[in-house]
Amino acid sequence: MDVHLLDRGRIHADLNFALDGTAVATHDDRNPDLEYATFAVWNLLIDGPEATVLWDTGSHPAAADGHWPAPLYRAFAHPDAADRDLETALGEVGYAVDDVDVVVQSHLHLDHAGGLHHFEGTDVPVYVHRRELEHAYLSANTPAGGDAYLAADFDRELDWRVVDRRRRHLVDGVELLHVPGHTPGLLGAHIERDDAADLLIAGDAAFLEANYEAERSMGASLLSDSRAAADSIAFLKDVERRHDARVIYGHDPEQFERLRGSL
């Protein structure tokens, strides 16, 4: 099994979103300096004996040109989305969109589902958790739910395959894991490999290493359910211990640079 990390560019945002309470006003320091941070956006390509699986489809290439609503773009800017589109990222590791047999959407936020248009009208199955699909449609079409869903990304003619269990076998060596908290239907995965360490995709259950290792909470605006988020971290850590797996976080730029070319 070959696993390739695809570089989809960088999002720029206040670090408080990813690490709750990074900058907090106090009586002695009423105007603390904020930290405007850079976050990695990536996809995985898992090329196994049964299928070539694409994990997430990243941001839409027009994210900076009006595809993303202005208030969201001001909070989470993705200025290089067009330069780091899906075709470019796949081409850098020797693949094309037509080589993808299966898509897994960890969730349907705009920085993860913006490339689904490539698979519209095809027979490529797109796996997503039932609660995520329901929550995404609710969020994109009513005042309820979350803000980071765009109907234009996922309300398409796609071959949806709905996941509705805590653990779901996908293909040999890949098991999907339901890890809610960031969103109600967030998916992670355990990837078993014979010739290298197992991989555990925590994804946006932990934006950064500190969310996982130190169990520092993400900001409230990035959590649909804080208790579920904590439970999901505990669940992932149990899987990690049982399989001595290498954990991959959702947007950690330092980890991304370490892992490039080393998976």
N, C-alpha and C positions, 0 to 999 in steps of 0.2 A: 504494500500500500504506500503510495506517494502522497504526501500532504504538502501543499504549497500555500504560503501566506501571501495574500494579494494586498498590495498597497493601494488604498482608495483615498489617500490624502489626509488632510488634517482639519479638524474643527477647532475653532477658537472660542473660548467661553470663560466665564468667571469660575475659578476653582471651587467656590462654595457650592456649586451645583453637584460636583462629584464628591467633595469631602465636606460634610456639614460642619459649619462652625469654624472654617479655616480662618476667617477674619470676622471678629465679633467686637462690636463697640462695648467699651467699659467706662466706668466713671473716670478712670485715669486716662483712657485713650478713646475719646469719643468719635474719632474719625480715623479708624485704622486703614492702612493701605490694603487695597484689594489686590489679588493676584489674577491677572488675565492669563490663562493657561492654554496650552496646545494639547489636543487629544487625537490619538490615532484612530483612523477609520480603516477597517480591514475586512476582507472576506477570506474564507478558506476554500481551497479546491482539494477535494479528497478523491484521489484516483485509485480505486480498488478493483479487484477482480470482477465484481458484479456490476459496478456502475461508477461513473464520474459524478461526484456530488459537489454542488456549489452551496456553500454555507453563507447565506445572506446575499443581497444584491446591491448593497451600498446606497449612496445618495444619488439622486437623479442628477445628470450632468448640468442641468439648468438651475440647480439649487441657488446659485448666486445671481441668476438672471430672471427672477420672478417666480420660479416654480415653488419655492418656499415662501410662505407669507412673510411680509416684512418684519412683524414683531418677533417671529421665531428666528428669522435670520439675524436680526440684531443681537439676540441672546446667544445663538449658536451658529456663528458664521462658518461657512465651508467654502472659502474662496477658490480652492483648487479642485472643486468637484468636476469641472469640465475637463481639466488636464488629467485627472485620475479616474476616468470613466471605466466601466466594466471591461470593455473591449481592450483598452490599453493595459489594464492590470492583468487580464488573462494572457494577452500576447506576450507580456514580459516573462511569463513562465512557460511559454510554448503551447498555449491552448487558445481556442476561440469559443465564442458563445455556443456554436453548434456542437461543440464537444461535450457540453453539459447534458447529462442524462436525468439528473434529479436536482431539484432546488429545495433547500430547507430554509424557511424564514424563522429565525430565532424569535422575532417579533416583527411588527409592522410599522414601527416608527419610521419617520421620513429619512433618517440616515442609514436605514437598514433595508428598506423596501423600494427604494427609488429606481432599481434596475429591473423590476418585474416586467416592464413593458417589453423587454427582449423575449419573453416567453409567452406573450399573449397570442392566442390562437394556435399554439403548438400542443403536442401531446406530452410535453415535459411535465411530470408531476411536481406540484409545489406543496410541500408539507408545512403545516402550521397548526398550532394548538387551537382547539375549538374555542376556548375562552378568549384567545387573542383575536381570532377572526370576528367574534361577536363584539368584543370591546372596541376593535378598530372601526367597525361600521357604526357603532353607537357614537364613538368619539368624533368621527368625521362628519356625521350628519345631524347631530343634535348638540345642545349645550352641555350634555352630560359627558362623562368620560375624561380622556386626556387631550392635551393640546397638540401633540406631536404626530398626529395621524393625518395623512392627506389621501382623500378618496382617489385622487388622480393617480396615486402610486399603485393602489391595490384593487380598486373597483374595476377589474378588467376580466376579459374572457380567459381565465386560467384554469388549469386542471388541478383544482384544490384537492389535497388529501388531508383530511382532518385527523389530528392526533387528540385523543381524549383520555389518555392514561398517564400515570406518573412516569412510567418507563415504556419505551416503544422501540422494538427492534426496527432498524431502517434497512440496512444491508449488512452483510458479514463484516463484523468488526466495528460497527457504528450503532450505538444505542442512544436514542433521544431521551432527554430527561426534562421533566416539567419543573421549572424553578421559578415560581411566581414571586412577585414582590416589586420589581421594577415595573413590570406590566403583569396583568393577570395571567397571560398565557405564554410567558417567556420560556423558551426552550434552551437547554444546554445539551451537551453530548459527551459521551464517553467513547473514545476511539481506541480500540485495541490494536496493537501492532506487534508482530513477532520479532522484528529486527530493530526496534527502537522502543523508547519509553512510551507507555500509553499517554494519550492526551485527554485532558478534561476541559471542555469548553465551558467556562463559567459565563463568558459573555457579559452582558449587562447586568447580571446578578452582582457583578463587582466591576465598576468602571475602571478602578485603579487597584494596584496591589494592596494598598492600605485598606481598601474596603473589604478585602478578603483576609489578608494575613493579620491585620490589627482589628478587624471587624468594625472599622469606622463607618458609620452610616453615610450613605449618600444624602444629599439635600432632599427635603420633603417633596419638592417639586418633581423629583425624579423617581418617586416611589408611589406606586398605587396602593401598597399595603406594607407598612414597615415591619409588622410581625411576620408576615409571610416571607419578606426579604431576609430576615434573620434566620428563619427556619430553613430557607433555601441554602444559605451559606453553610449552615450546620450539615445539611444533607450532602452538599458538594464536598465538604471536608471529609465526610465519612467515605464517600466514593474515592476520594484522593488517597486516603490512608489504605483502603482495601486493595487498591491497584497500583500504589506508588506512582501515581499519574502526575504528569506535568500540567499545571493549570494555566489556562490562557484567559486573561482578563479582557474586558470589553473594549477599553479605549486607552490603555496605559501606553504612553509614547515610549517610555524607557524600555519596557518589556518588548514592545514591537521591534525596536531597533536591535535588541539582543537576539530575537528569534528569527530575524530576516536571514533566510538561507540556512537555518540550522534545525528546521523541523524534520 
